[in-house]
Amino acid sequence: MTSFKFGLVHAPLTPFSSAGIDFDLYGNVIDFHLGNGAEGLAMPMHTGESVSLTAEERKSLLEFAITHARGRAPVIAHASESGTDIAASLAAHAKQSGAAAIIATVPYYWTPPQAMLLEHFAAIGVAGGLPLFLYNAPGEMGGVKIATELVLTLLGRLPNFVGLIDASHDWQFMIEVVSCARRIKPEFQLVSATEYLISAGAIGATGVLSSLSNVAPRLVRELYDLCSKERYQDAQSRQSDLAVLYRLIQQTGVSGLKAASRLMGRDCGTARPPLPILTEADSRALAAKLAAIPGISAEPVEWR
């Protein structure tokens, strides 16, 4: 299976209780995203605290999401790990569970050269056998980048390698990789890993992996729809609101994203250690800044 269009994919939060993962609440999370513009779900991404979950928890989350979604939208599995065999086993499990595609980034903690990254991604792709998207996020991964040459070499080696999800904001790299890759595979997909969709759309991105949809799914959907139609001038007000939200969440990370979701009436619990819990003062400051974003007032409140 090598045919899959990414589109607007949400990266949900993982809800926790004192007993562990709150699967009852996770059902609400999935229904919320599917009811508010998601064309697909990717889980558990870093937004969903994948690095704080055991391998068995990650598998359980994926299986639950696929069952609960009931075919309403494709579920994409995140198979990144520090070791190639571990990541490959997650990819194989994703296929067995009925996932639609796989996302993989560079190995955690290591700084391997491009030749080693090539072997790492090839093993994941072969084990999963599903459409594979590489995730380029050097800011999250200790500066380790996915180079254009690696993308082109992997295209010649792995038929199910279908796209790149980019969080680098390196527009020159994104233009280069999409231009070169589409000469080899015209259907190659460039996906933005952030909601800066005017810039990404103008250089050929056709999808987005959205974390801000946990807070403002309507703004994300409106921006995505306008950019898909290349109505970039009409999209500017939504882009401006989401840029403010993006900068706000960048300062506080997943802890802030969970706090913002809670302020919208959608409590997913606190982040797992070592991520911090926001203080009362920080939460009040976040609430004030969130309320000051013009488009936030039109967003859904609670799980609806």
Residue pairs with C-beta under 8 A, 6 or more apart in sequence:
1 129
1 130
1 131
1 160
2 131
2 159
2 160
2 162
3 131
4 74
4 100
4 101
4 130
4 131
4 162
5 189
5 206
5 207
6 40
6 101
6 133
6 163
6 165
6 189
6 191
6 206
6 207
6 209
7 39
7 40
7 206
7 207
8 37
8 38
8 39
8 40
8 207
8 208
8 210
8 220
8 221
8 224
9 38
9 39
9 40
9 41
9 42
9 76
9 191
9 207
9 208
9 209
9 210
10 33
10 37
10 38
10 40
10 41
10 42
10 210
10 213
10 214
10 217
11 41
11 42
11 43
11 45
11 46
11 47
11 48
11 209
11 210
11 211
11 213
11 214
12 29
12 30
12 33
12 41
12 43
12 44
12 47
12 48
12 214
13 29
13 47
13 48
13 49
13 214
13 254
13 257
13 258
13 261
13 268
14 21
14 26
14 43
14 44
14 48
14 49
14 53
14 61
14 268
15 21
15 22
15 25
15 26
15 29
15 267
15 268
15 269
16 22
16 268
16 269
16 270
16 271
16 272
17 25
17 269
20 57
21 57
21 60
21 61
22 269
23 64
25 268
25 269
26 61
26 64
26 65
26 68
27 64
27 68
28 266
28 303
29 266
29 268
30 41
30 65
30 68
30 69
31 68
31 303
32 217
32 266
32 300
32 303
32 304
33 41
33 213
33 217
34 41
34 69
34 72
34 73
35 304
36 213
36 217
36 218
36 221
36 300
37 213
37 217
37 218
37 220
37 221
37 224
38 73
38 213
38 217
39 73
39 74
40 73
40 74
40 75
40 76
40 100
41 65
41 69
41 73
41 74
41 75
41 76
42 75
42 76
42 77
42 78
42 103
42 209
43 61
43 62
43 65
43 75
43 76
43 77
43 78
44 50
44 53
44 58
44 61
44 62
44 78
45 78
45 103
45 209
45 211
46 140
46 254
47 211
47 214
47 254
47 257
48 61
48 78
49 254
49 271
49 272
49 275
50 58
50 78
50 80
51 108
52 271
52 272
52 273
52 275
53 61
55 81
55 86
55 89
55 90
58 78
58 90
59 90
59 93
59 97
62 75
62 77
62 93
62 94
62 97
62 99
63 97
65 75
66 75
66 97
66 98
66 99
69 75
74 99
74 100
74 101
75 98
75 99
75 100
76 99
76 100
76 101
76 102
76 103
76 133
77 90
77 91
77 93
77 94
77 97
77 99
77 101
77 102
77 103
77 128
77 130
78 90
78 102
78 103
78 104
79 87
79 88
79 90
79 91
79 94
79 102
79 103
79 104
79 124
79 128
80 87
80 103
80 104
80 105
80 106
80 107
80 108
80 135
81 87
81 90
81 107
81 108
82 107
82 108
82 109
82 110
83 107
84 107
84 119
84 120
84 123
84 124
85 123
87 104
87 107
87 120
87 123
87 124
88 123
88 124
88 126
88 127
88 128
89 127
91 102
91 104
91 124
91 125
91 127
91 128
91 130
92 127
92 128
94 102
94 128
94 130
95 128
95 129
95 130
99 130
100 130
100 131
101 130
101 131
101 132
101 133
101 162
102 124
102 125
102 128
102 130
102 131
102 132
102 133
103 132
103 133
103 134
103 135
103 165
103 209
104 121
104 124
104 132
104 133
104 134
104 135
105 134
105 135
105 136
105 137
105 140
105 141
106 112
106 117
106 120
106 141
106 144
106 146
107 117
107 120
108 141
109 142
110 144
111 142
111 143
111 144
112 120
112 144
114 147
114 149
114 150
117 144
117 146
117 150
118 150
118 153
118 154
118 157
121 132
121 134
121 150
121 154
121 158
121 161
122 154
122 157
122 158
124 132
125 132
125 154
125 158
125 160
125 161
126 158
128 160
129 160
130 160
131 160
131 162
131 163
132 158
132 160
132 161
132 162
133 162
133 163
133 164
133 165
133 189
133 191
134 146
134 151
134 154
134 161
134 163
134 164
134 165
135 165
135 167
135 193
136 145
136 146
136 164
136 165
136 166
136 167
136 168
136 193
137 166
137 167
137 168
137 193
138 144
138 145
138 168
139 167
139 168
140 167
145 168
146 164
148 173
148 176
148 177
148 180
151 164
151 177
151 180
151 181
152 180
152 181
152 184
154 161
155 161
155 181
155 184
155 185
155 188
156 184
162 185
162 187
162 188
162 189
163 188
163 189
163 190
163 191
163 207
164 177
164 178
164 181
164 188
164 189
164 190
164 191
165 191
165 192
165 193
165 209
166 173
166 174
166 177
166 190
166 191
166 192
166 193
166 200
166 205
167 193
167 194
168 174
169 194
169 196
171 199
171 203
174 190
174 200
174 203
174 204
174 205
175 203
175 204
177 190
178 188
178 190
178 203
178 204
178 205
179 204
181 188
181 190
182 188
182 204
189 206
189 207
190 200
190 203
190 204
190 205
190 206
190 207
191 205
191 206
191 207
191 208
191 209
192 200
192 201
192 205
192 207
192 208
192 209
193 208
193 209
194 200
194 208
194 246
195 208
195 210
195 212
195 220
195 223
195 239
195 242
195 243
195 246
196 239
196 243
196 246
197 205
197 208
197 223
197 224
197 227
197 235
197 239
198 227
198 232
198 235
198 236
198 239
200 208
200 227
201 227
201 228
201 230
201 232
202 232
206 228
208 220
208 224
210 220
210 224
211 249
211 257
212 219
212 220
212 242
212 245
212 246
212 249
213 220
213 221
214 257
214 260
214 261
214 266
215 245
215 249
215 257
215 260
215 261
215 264
215 290
215 296
215 299
216 241
216 242
216 245
216 293
216 295
216 296
216 299
217 299
217 300
218 295
218 298
218 299
218 300
219 238
219 241
219 242
219 245
219 295
219 296
219 298
219 299
220 242
222 235
222 238
223 235
223 238
223 239
223 242
226 232
226 234
226 235
226 238
227 235
237 294
237 295
238 295
241 293
241 294
241 295
241 296
244 293
245 290
245 293
245 296
248 256
248 260
248 286
248 289
248 290
249 256
249 257
249 260
252 259
252 278
252 282
252 286
253 275
254 271
254 275
255 270
255 271
255 275
255 276
255 277
255 278
256 278
256 286
258 268
258 269
258 270
258 271
259 278
259 282
259 283
259 286
260 286
260 290
261 267
261 268
262 268
263 283
263 286
263 287
263 290
264 299
264 300
264 301
264 302
265 301
265 302
265 303
266 302
266 303
270 277
271 277
278 286
290 296
291 297
